[in-house]
Amino acid sequence: MARPAVESTTFINERPHPGRRTKENTMGFLLWIIAVALVIYGIITLVNGSILLGIVLIVLGLAVGPGGWSIFNRRGART
């Protein structure tokens, strides 16, 4: 006797609630805040006259922020 095919069903509790805090969401938010602070501080440093430090801070902020690159991943860009 053949067994009936089991249908794949998704239950409500299997996926996280959009408003629920997870470790990944919290870390992403903290990295975003750090990136914004670095870029703003880099712009202020540029205006004050320290061009090299300002550029370094802006590049560092862009690397840390969303879409930045990872030193732990060989491919470079986060996907």
Summary of the structure (lengths in Angstrom):
residues: 79
radius of gyration: 21.3
end to end distance: 46.1
largest distance: 81.4
contacts: 151
relative contact order: 0.12
helix: 54%
strand: 3%
